[in-house]
Amino acid sequence: MRADRLVAALLFLQTRQRVTAAELAAELDVSERTARRDLEALASAGVPVYSQAGQGGGWSLVGGARTDLTGLTAPEIRALFLLTGPDTAAASTDPRTRTALRKLVRALPAPLREGAEAAARAGISDGTDWTGADTEKTQLAALQRAVIEERELRIGYARPGRAPSERTVHPLGIATKSGTRYLVADTDHGLRTFRVDRVTSATETGAPAVRPEGFDLPTAWRTLAARMEDRMVAATVRGRAAPGTEPLLEGLLGARIRYGHPAPDGWTPVEIDGPAPEVIAAQLAGLGARVELLDAPEARTALARIGAELTALYGEQGQAPEPAPDTPEAPPRAPAPAATPPG
């Protein structure tokens, strides 16, 4: 830990013209006495560090001396190269990333280089979309450039089930949540997020992007993400699931489903959260008779409509559709509770 701390102290000195022992102690999360000993150790080791007493004094590097040390510890280096892999699926990785990693390997001290190369060989990351619809990369570079260069954009955006539309935005950052990238931007309606894979075009308007005063990307993202999460669980429906349906439900809904204790007939009570009852119904429609909703009239009506449409499209005239394979026979349906009139 002492060697790591000395490197961190040296790198901190490089970023400041002069630092006090108290400032270094706060940066390294150590006592002021320990920070002073570290500074003295650097000077004793031949690093051109000198101290100046009195008001306005502190510790400085003579002539702005610098070091090529990265400041990374061995575990940090291994974690970095394990994350990126040897070429990180070379066909899909930005060449600049691979070049930067090669430069980093060459800059590492010999004892650390071997561990970095071993970590790089231990994993690989492939960004290729199995569906072949990997459209995100088409616009990602343009969005990132606009964020960095603070350029206003006119973007095309396609929401599911809606016609594409255009809007003018002020790009502020790119956030990644569970593998999905989002553009965080200011608009005429305030801060908004846009899924990068739904951006169909991105054209600079020639005007600079306006950054809200005091804007902080992590803080803004937490606020925006909380709003999205609230919308994702705005409605709850209750029902029951046939034995063996749990893996299918969890694949569809993730953490938005909760289970009760299985009944004697093997069916399990479930509670499902979603943006709206109709959306939940659409997500469950493919499970057929494996799931029965009990207390959501809007969702039951939506499922009945979906079933009628599918029967009209695919069912033979006068012939009932075949039951789904491997579906347990449902016991007599529980009566649906009466809808509560709005208060």
Phi, psi and chi 1 to 4 in degrees:
 res  aa     phi    psi   chi1   chi2   chi3   chi4
   1 MET       -  -33.3  -68.8  -58.7  -66.4      -
   2 ARG   -63.8  -45.0  175.3   68.5 -178.1  -84.3
   3 ALA   -62.2  -43.5      -      -      -      -
   4 ASP   -60.7  -39.9  -67.5  -16.6      -      -
   5 ARG   -68.8  -37.7 -158.8  170.9   63.5 -125.2
   6 LEU   -65.1  -40.2  -69.6  177.4      -      -
   7 VAL   -63.1  -43.8  171.0      -      -      -
   8 ALA   -62.4  -39.2      -      -      -      -
   9 ALA   -63.4  -41.7      -      -      -      -
  10 LEU   -64.9  -43.4  179.3   54.0      -      -
  11 LEU   -65.4  -34.9  -66.1  172.4      -      -
  12 PHE   -66.2  -39.4 -173.7   61.6      -      -
  13 LEU   -61.4  -36.1  -80.2  166.6      -      -
  14 GLN   -65.5  -24.5  -69.0  179.7  175.7      -
  15 THR   -88.9   -9.9   64.6      -      -      -
  16 ARG  -125.9  148.5  -53.6  -73.4 -172.4   90.1
  17 GLN   -69.9  -37.1  -70.1 -175.4  -18.0      -
  18 ARG  -154.1  138.8 -179.1  175.5  -70.7  117.3
  19 VAL  -130.7  153.1  -58.7      -      -      -
  20 THR   -98.7  163.4   65.2      -      -      -
  21 ALA   -61.6  -33.9      -      -      -      -
  22 ALA   -66.3  -40.8      -      -      -      -
  23 GLU   -65.8  -41.6  -70.5  171.5  -24.3      -
  24 LEU   -66.2  -38.1 -179.0   60.5      -      -
  25 ALA   -61.2  -41.9      -      -      -      -
  26 ALA   -66.5  -38.2      -      -      -      -
  27 GLU   -66.9  -39.8  174.1   70.3   16.2      -
  28 LEU   -94.3   -4.4  -58.1 -177.5      -      -
  29 ASP    59.0   49.2 -165.1   22.9      -      -
  30 VAL  -131.7  176.3  -63.3      -      -      -
  31 SER   -74.6  159.7   69.0      -      -      -
  32 GLU   -63.9  -35.2 -171.4  171.5  -24.1      -
  33 ARG   -64.3  -42.7 -178.3  178.7  178.7 -178.4
  34 THR   -64.4  -41.0  -62.4      -      -      -
  35 ALA   -61.6  -40.9      -      -      -      -
  36 ARG   -64.7  -40.8 -172.8  174.0  -68.3  105.5
  37 ARG   -63.3  -37.7  -77.2 -156.1  -53.1  -95.8
  38 ASP   -65.1  -41.0  -72.3  -13.9      -      -
  39 LEU   -64.1  -40.9  -69.5  165.2      -      -
  40 GLU   -65.9  -36.1  -67.3  169.2   -9.4      -
  41 ALA   -65.6  -38.1      -      -      -      -
  42 LEU   -62.6  -43.9  -72.7  173.1      -      -
  43 ALA   -63.1  -40.7      -      -      -      -
  44 SER   -66.5  -27.0  -60.5      -      -      -
  45 ALA   -83.6    0.6      -      -      -      -
  46 GLY    98.4   -0.1      -      -      -      -
  47 VAL   -71.2  131.5  176.6      -      -      -
  48 PRO   -71.9   70.1   27.5  -34.6      -      -
  49 VAL  -109.4  133.1  179.3      -      -      -
  50 TYR  -135.1  156.5   74.3   96.7      -      -
  51 SER  -112.7  150.8   62.9      -      -      -
  52 GLN  -128.3  121.7 -179.6  177.2  -15.1      -
  53 ALA   -82.5  168.9      -      -      -      -
  54 GLY    91.8  177.5      -      -      -      -
  55 GLN   -62.7  134.1 -172.8  175.3    3.0      -
  56 GLY    79.3    6.2      -      -      -      -
  57 GLY   -84.5 -171.6      -      -      -      -
  58 GLY   154.4 -159.3      -      -      -      -
  59 TRP  -112.8  139.9  -64.8   75.6      -      -
  60 SER  -141.5  160.4  -56.4      -      -      -
  61 LEU   -91.3  129.5  -75.3  171.4      -      -
  62 VAL   -62.9  125.4  175.7      -      -      -
  63 GLY    62.5   21.7      -      -      -      -
  64 GLY    66.6   31.4      -      -      -      -
  65 ALA   -53.9  145.9      -      -      -      -
  66 ARG  -130.3  169.3  -57.4 -171.0   64.8   81.6
  67 THR  -132.7  153.7  175.7      -      -      -
  68 ASP   -89.2    2.3  -69.6  -27.6      -      -
  69 LEU   -62.9  139.2  -71.2  173.2      -      -
  70 THR   -79.5  -25.5   64.8      -      -      -
  71 GLY    83.2   -3.5      -      -      -      -
  72 LEU   -80.5  140.7  -65.3  170.6      -      -
  73 THR   -85.8  165.4   64.4      -      -      -
  74 ALA   -58.5  -46.2      -      -      -      -
  75 PRO   -61.7  -36.7  -24.1   34.8      -      -
  76 GLU   -65.8  -39.9  -71.3  169.9  -17.3      -
  77 ILE   -65.0  -45.0  -67.9  168.4      -      -
  78 ARG   -61.2  -42.2  -72.9 -164.9  -61.7  -89.7
  79 ALA   -62.9  -40.3      -      -      -      -
  80 LEU   -63.1  -47.4  173.8   62.4      -      -
  81 PHE   -76.4  -27.9  -79.9   85.4      -      -
  82 LEU   -66.9  -36.1 -177.6   60.4      -      -
  83 LEU   -67.4  -41.8  175.1   66.8      -      -
  84 THR   -87.5  -25.2   55.6      -      -      -
  85 GLY    76.1  175.9      -      -      -      -
  86 PRO   -63.7  -49.0   21.2  -30.7      -      -
  87 ASP  -129.9    0.2  -72.5  -48.8      -      -
  88 THR    47.8   58.6  -43.2      -      -      -
  89 ALA    51.6   73.3      -      -      -      -
  90 ALA   -46.0  -33.0      -      -      -      -
  91 ALA   -68.0  -21.7      -      -      -      -
  92 SER  -115.2    1.7   62.6      -      -      -
  93 THR   -97.8  143.4  -59.1      -      -      -
  94 ASP   -58.0  125.2 -171.4  -28.8      -      -
  95 PRO   -56.1  -29.4  -23.8   32.9      -      -
  96 ARG   -63.8  -32.5  -67.5  170.4  -64.7 -175.6
  97 THR   -67.0  -44.9  -57.8      -      -      -
  98 ARG   -64.3  -39.3  -60.6 -161.7  -59.6  -86.9
  99 THR   -63.7  -42.4  -61.0      -      -      -
 100 ALA   -63.4  -39.3      -      -      -      -
 101 LEU   -67.7  -38.7  -69.8  173.5      -      -
 102 ARG   -64.0  -40.2  -75.4 -165.7  -66.1  -91.7
 103 LYS   -64.1  -38.9  -71.3 -179.7  178.6  178.6
 104 LEU   -64.9  -41.1  178.7   56.8      -      -
 105 VAL   -59.3  -44.2  167.2      -      -      -
 106 ARG   -67.0  -29.0  -70.8 -164.8  -64.7  -91.8
 107 ALA   -81.4  -15.0      -      -      -      -
 108 LEU   -73.6  147.1  -68.3  172.8      -      -
 109 PRO   -60.3  148.6  -21.7   32.5      -      -
 110 ALA   -52.2  -43.2      -      -      -      -
 111 PRO   -61.9  -27.4  -22.8   34.3      -      -
 112 LEU   -90.2  -21.5  -60.8 -178.9      -      -
 113 ARG   -64.7  -40.6 -166.5  177.4  -54.7  139.6
 114 GLU   -62.2  -42.7 -176.7  177.6  -10.0      -
 115 GLY   -65.6  -36.1      -      -      -      -
 116 ALA   -65.1  -44.4      -      -      -      -
 117 GLU   -66.6  -36.3  -66.7  171.9  -18.0      -
 118 ALA   -65.8  -40.8      -      -      -      -
 119 ALA   -65.3  -36.5      -      -      -      -
 120 ALA   -63.9  -33.0      -      -      -      -
 121 ARG   -79.6   -8.3  -65.9 -170.0  -63.0  -91.5
 122 ALA   -88.8   -8.3      -      -      -      -
 123 GLY  -157.3  166.6      -      -      -      -
 124 ILE  -147.0  146.4 -171.2  168.3      -      -
 125 SER  -122.0  123.9  174.1      -      -      -
 126 ASP  -116.2  115.6 -171.0  -14.6      -      -
 127 GLY   -90.2    6.2      -      -      -      -
 128 THR   -69.1  133.1  -55.0      -      -      -
 129 ASP   -80.1  122.4 -171.9  -18.5      -      -
 130 TRP   -60.5  -29.7  -75.7  107.3      -      -
 131 THR   -76.6  -12.6   66.2      -      -      -
 132 GLY    82.6    1.8      -      -      -      -
 133 ALA  -102.6   44.8      -      -      -      -
 134 ASP   -82.5   70.7 -165.5   12.3      -      -
 135 THR   -87.7  -12.0   60.1      -      -      -
 136 GLU   -59.0  -41.1  177.8  178.7  -15.0      -
 137 LYS   -63.8  -24.1  -64.9  173.7 -171.4  172.8
 138 THR   -59.7  -39.1  -54.5      -      -      -
 139 GLN  -106.2  -15.1  -52.7  -58.1  -23.9      -
 140 LEU   -58.5  -45.1  179.8   58.9      -      -
 141 ALA   -61.5  -41.3      -      -      -      -
 142 ALA   -65.4  -39.0      -      -      -      -
 143 LEU   -67.7  -43.8  -62.6  177.4      -      -
 144 GLN   -62.2  -41.6  -70.5  174.0  -33.2      -
 145 ARG   -63.8  -40.4 -177.2  171.8   59.6 -107.7
 146 ALA   -65.8  -35.8      -      -      -      -
 147 VAL   -65.5  -48.1  169.1      -      -      -
 148 ILE   -67.0  -42.4  -65.6  169.6      -      -
 149 GLU   -89.5   -0.5  -61.8  178.1   -1.8      -
 150 GLU    56.0   59.6  -61.3 -174.9  -13.2      -
 151 ARG  -114.5  135.0  -52.2  -57.8  -61.9  173.1
 152 GLU   -68.6  144.2 -176.5 -175.9   73.0      -
 153 LEU  -125.5  151.0  -71.2  177.6      -      -
 154 ARG  -109.6  112.7 -175.4   72.9  177.9  168.2
 155 ILE  -113.5  146.5   64.6  169.9      -      -
 156 GLY   -93.5  138.5      -      -      -      -
 157 TYR  -139.5  131.9 -164.3   66.9      -      -
 158 ALA  -117.7  105.2      -      -      -      -
 159 ARG   -82.7  148.4  -66.8  179.8 -179.7  -85.7
 160 PRO   -58.2  130.8  -23.5   34.0      -      -
 161 GLY    78.3    4.9      -      -      -      -
 162 ARG  -126.5  155.6  -59.3 -174.3 -169.9  178.8
 163 ALA   -70.4  143.2      -      -      -      -
 164 PRO   -57.2  147.1  -21.8   33.0      -      -
 165 SER  -136.2  166.2   60.7      -      -      -
 166 GLU  -119.7  148.3  -70.9 -168.3  -16.1      -
 167 ARG  -153.0  154.3   70.6  -82.6  -43.0  -89.4
 168 THR   -95.0  131.6  -60.2      -      -      -
 169 VAL  -134.5  158.2  -58.4      -      -      -
 170 HIS  -109.8   98.5  -60.9  -92.2      -      -
 171 PRO   -63.3  134.1  -18.6   32.7      -      -
 172 LEU  -122.3  -21.1  -59.5  172.3      -      -
 173 GLY   174.0  166.3      -      -      -      -
 174 ILE  -117.0  125.5  -56.3  -70.4      -      -
 175 ALA  -115.8  144.4      -      -      -      -
 176 THR  -119.4  125.8  -57.4      -      -      -
 177 LYS  -130.8  119.5 -176.4  173.8  179.8   64.1
 178 SER    52.4   40.4  -59.1      -      -      -
 179 GLY    85.6   -6.4      -      -      -      -
 180 THR  -103.8  130.7  -59.6      -      -      -
 181 ARG   -93.0  142.8  -69.1 -173.0  177.8   92.9
 182 TYR  -129.7  137.3  -64.2   84.6      -      -
 183 LEU   -85.6  126.6  170.3   68.5      -      -
 184 VAL   -98.2  123.7  177.6      -      -      -
 185 ALA  -144.6  153.8      -      -      -      -
 186 ASP   -91.9  141.6 -159.0   10.2      -      -
 187 THR  -136.2 -179.6   71.0      -      -      -
 188 ASP   -63.4  -19.0  -68.6  -20.3      -      -
 189 HIS  -106.1   16.9  -56.5  -72.9      -      -
 190 GLY    97.2 -169.6      -      -      -      -
 191 LEU   -66.7  135.4  -69.1  179.5      -      -
 192 ARG  -139.0  160.9  -66.9  -69.0 -174.3  -89.6
 193 THR  -115.4  146.3   60.0      -      -      -
 194 PHE  -134.0  122.7  -57.2   90.9      -      -
 195 ARG   -62.2  126.9  -82.4 -175.3   56.0  151.4
 196 VAL   -62.8  -35.1  172.0      -      -      -
 197 ASP   -74.1   -3.3   58.9   -1.5      -      -
 198 ARG  -105.4   -1.0  -66.0  176.6 -176.6  168.0
 199 VAL   -79.6  118.7  175.0      -      -      -
 200 THR   -94.4  -19.6   58.2      -      -      -
 201 SER  -158.7  154.6   62.6      -      -      -
 202 ALA  -148.3  109.2      -      -      -      -
 203 THR  -123.9  129.3  -54.5      -      -      -
 204 GLU   -69.6  137.3  -66.9 -173.7    7.7      -
 205 THR   -86.2  -14.4   65.5      -      -      -
 206 GLY    95.0   -7.5      -      -      -      -
 207 ALA   -99.7  153.3      -      -      -      -
 208 PRO   -74.6  150.5   27.8  -34.5      -      -
 209 ALA   -75.4  142.2      -      -      -      -
 210 VAL   -98.6  120.7  178.1      -      -      -
 211 ARG   -97.1  122.8 -165.5  175.0 -173.3   86.9
 212 PRO   -57.6  142.6  -22.8   32.9      -      -
 213 GLU   -60.6  131.4 -174.8  176.5   -5.0      -
 214 GLY    74.7   13.0      -      -      -      -
 215 PHE   -63.2  133.9  175.5   80.6      -      -
 216 ASP  -132.0  118.3  177.0   69.3      -      -
 217 LEU   -59.6  -49.3 -179.0   59.3      -      -
 218 PRO   -58.5  -40.9  -25.7   36.0      -      -
 219 THR   -66.7  -44.2  -59.1      -      -      -
 220 ALA   -63.4  -40.6      -      -      -      -
 221 TRP   -64.5  -41.0  173.3 -108.1      -      -
 222 ARG   -60.3  -40.2  -74.5 -167.8  -67.8  -90.7
 223 THR   -66.8  -45.8  -59.5      -      -      -
 224 LEU   -66.0  -41.2  -67.5  166.6      -      -
 225 ALA   -63.9  -38.4      -      -      -      -
 226 ALA   -62.9  -39.0      -      -      -      -
 227 ARG   -64.2  -43.9  -67.4  176.9 -171.0  170.0
 228 MET   -62.2  -42.7  -72.1 -169.5  -72.7      -
 229 GLU   -64.3  -36.8  -70.7  165.9    1.6      -
 230 ASP   -63.3  -40.3  -72.5  -17.6      -      -
 231 ARG   -68.1  -31.7  -70.6 -163.5  -63.6  -90.9
 232 MET   -69.5  -20.5  -72.1  -62.4  -65.2      -
 233 VAL  -124.0   34.9  -65.3      -      -      -
 234 ALA   -72.8  -20.0      -      -      -      -
 235 ALA  -131.7  150.7      -      -      -      -
 236 THR  -132.5  131.5  -59.9      -      -      -
 237 VAL  -120.6  155.3  -58.4      -      -      -
 238 ARG  -122.6  147.3  -65.7  170.0  179.6   81.2
 239 GLY  -167.1 -153.2      -      -      -      -
 240 ARG  -146.2  150.5   56.9 -179.2 -177.5  169.0
 241 ALA  -122.2  142.0      -      -      -      -
 242 ALA   -69.0  155.4      -      -      -      -
 243 PRO   -56.0  138.1  -23.2   32.5      -      -
 244 GLY    84.4    2.8      -      -      -      -
 245 THR   -86.6  -12.7  -47.5      -      -      -
 246 GLU   -54.3  -47.5  -70.2   85.7  -10.3      -
 247 PRO   -59.0  -37.9  -23.9   35.1      -      -
 248 LEU   -65.7  -43.3  -63.0  173.4      -      -
 249 LEU   -64.8  -43.0  -73.1  170.1      -      -
 250 GLU   -67.1  -34.3  -69.8  163.8    7.1      -
 251 GLY   -66.6  -34.9      -      -      -      -
 252 LEU   -78.6  -40.8  -77.6  171.8      -      -
 253 LEU  -116.2  -14.6  -55.6  166.4      -      -
 254 GLY    60.2 -128.0      -      -      -      -
 255 ALA   -81.4    3.5      -      -      -      -
 256 ARG   -85.9    9.6  -67.4 -170.4  -70.8  117.9
 257 ILE  -123.3  141.1 -176.5  166.4      -      -
 258 ARG  -128.9  145.0  -63.4  176.4  -63.2  -81.2
 259 TYR  -111.4  147.4  -60.0  100.2      -      -
 260 GLY  -100.5 -167.0      -      -      -      -
 261 HIS   -81.9  133.2  -64.7  -68.5      -      -
 262 PRO   -57.2  142.3  -22.9   33.4      -      -
 263 ALA   -80.4  167.1      -      -      -      -
 264 PRO   -56.3  -29.4  -27.4   35.7      -      -
 265 ASP   -79.9    0.3   57.4   21.6      -      -
 266 GLY    93.8  -13.3      -      -      -      -
 267 TRP   -78.8  144.5  -75.5   61.0      -      -
 268 THR  -113.8  128.6  -58.3      -      -      -
 269 PRO   -64.0  141.5  -18.6   30.8      -      -
 270 VAL  -135.6  150.5  -66.5      -      -      -
 271 GLU  -122.4  132.8  -69.9 -174.6  -10.4      -
 272 ILE  -128.1  128.4  -59.3  168.9      -      -
 273 ASP   -98.0  150.6  -62.9  -32.7      -      -
 274 GLY  -169.8  175.7      -      -      -      -
 275 PRO   -65.2  -33.8  -17.7   29.9      -      -
 276 ALA  -161.6  155.5      -      -      -      -
 277 PRO   -57.0  -38.7  -26.4   35.5      -      -
 278 GLU   -66.0  -34.7  -64.4   81.7   -0.1      -
 279 VAL   -67.9  -42.5  174.3      -      -      -
 280 ILE   -60.8  -41.9  -61.9  173.1      -      -
 281 ALA   -60.0  -43.8      -      -      -      -
 282 ALA   -63.4  -36.1      -      -      -      -
 283 GLN   -69.5  -30.5  -68.0  174.0  -37.3      -
 284 LEU   -91.5  -11.6  -64.4  175.7      -      -
 285 ALA   -57.3  -35.4      -      -      -      -
 286 GLY   -69.2  -12.8      -      -      -      -
 287 LEU   -86.1   -6.5  -62.9 -179.2      -      -
 288 GLY    57.2 -130.3      -      -      -      -
 289 ALA   -80.7    3.0      -      -      -      -
 290 ARG   -70.9  -23.6  -67.8 -178.6  175.0   89.0
 291 VAL  -129.8  133.5  176.2      -      -      -
 292 GLU  -121.4  124.8 -179.4 -175.5    7.6      -
 293 LEU   -88.7  141.8  -60.0 -176.8      -      -
 294 LEU  -115.8  -33.0  -58.4  174.8      -      -
 295 ASP  -125.9   21.3   72.9  -19.1      -      -
 296 ALA  -125.4   93.0      -      -      -      -
 297 PRO   -56.5  -39.5  -23.9   32.6      -      -
 298 GLU   -64.2  -41.3  -57.2   95.3  -30.4      -
 299 ALA   -69.0  -40.5      -      -      -      -
 300 ARG   -63.5  -41.8  -68.9  168.2   60.5   89.0
 301 THR   -63.5  -41.8  -60.6      -      -      -
 302 ALA   -63.3  -42.0      -      -      -      -
 303 LEU   -65.1  -39.8  -79.8  170.7      -      -
 304 ALA   -62.8  -40.4      -      -      -      -
 305 ARG   -65.5  -43.5 -176.1 -176.1   67.4 -108.2
 306 ILE   -61.6  -42.9  -66.7  170.2      -      -
 307 GLY   -62.6  -41.1      -      -      -      -
 308 ALA   -65.6  -40.8      -      -      -      -
 309 GLU   -64.0  -41.8  -68.8  172.6   -7.2      -
 310 LEU   -68.1  -38.7  -67.6  175.3      -      -
 311 THR   -64.5  -42.5  -60.8      -      -      -
 312 ALA   -64.7  -33.1      -      -      -      -
 313 LEU   -81.5  -39.1 -176.5   60.3      -      -
 314 TYR  -115.1  -23.2  -62.6  108.3      -      -
 315 GLY   -75.3  147.2      -      -      -      -
 316 GLU   -78.9  148.9  -65.2 -177.8    5.3      -
 317 GLN   -60.0  123.0 -174.5   69.4   26.9      -
 318 GLY    76.2    6.3      -      -      -      -
 319 GLN  -120.1  128.0  179.4  177.0  -20.2      -
 320 ALA   -68.5  144.3      -      -      -      -
 321 PRO   -64.9  148.7   22.1  -31.7      -      -
 322 GLU   -67.4  143.3  -67.7  -67.9  -29.7      -
 323 PRO   -66.3  152.1   23.6  -33.2      -      -
 324 ALA   -64.7  140.0      -      -      -      -
 325 PRO   -64.4  146.1   23.7  -33.0      -      -
 326 ASP    60.4   23.4  -58.4  -34.0      -      -
 327 THR   -96.5  120.4  -59.1      -      -      -
 328 PRO   -58.7  140.8  -18.8   30.3      -      -
 329 GLU   -64.3  127.9 -177.2  178.4   -8.0      -
 330 ALA   -75.9  137.8      -      -      -      -
 331 PRO   -68.4  170.0   23.8  -32.0      -      -
 332 PRO   -49.5  136.2  -25.4   33.6      -      -
 333 ARG   -66.8  135.5 -172.0 -167.9  -41.2 -176.8
 334 ALA   -72.1  140.9      -      -      -      -
 335 PRO   -63.0  136.6   23.1  -32.7      -      -
 336 ALA   -72.1  134.5      -      -      -      -
 337 PRO   -63.9  148.7   22.6  -31.8      -      -
 338 ALA   -64.7  144.0      -      -      -      -
 339 ALA   -68.9  137.7      -      -      -      -
 340 THR   -83.6  123.9  -57.1      -      -      -
 341 PRO   -62.7  146.3   22.4  -31.5      -      -
 342 PRO   -62.1  140.8   19.9  -28.9      -      -
 343 GLY   -88.9      -      -      -      -      -
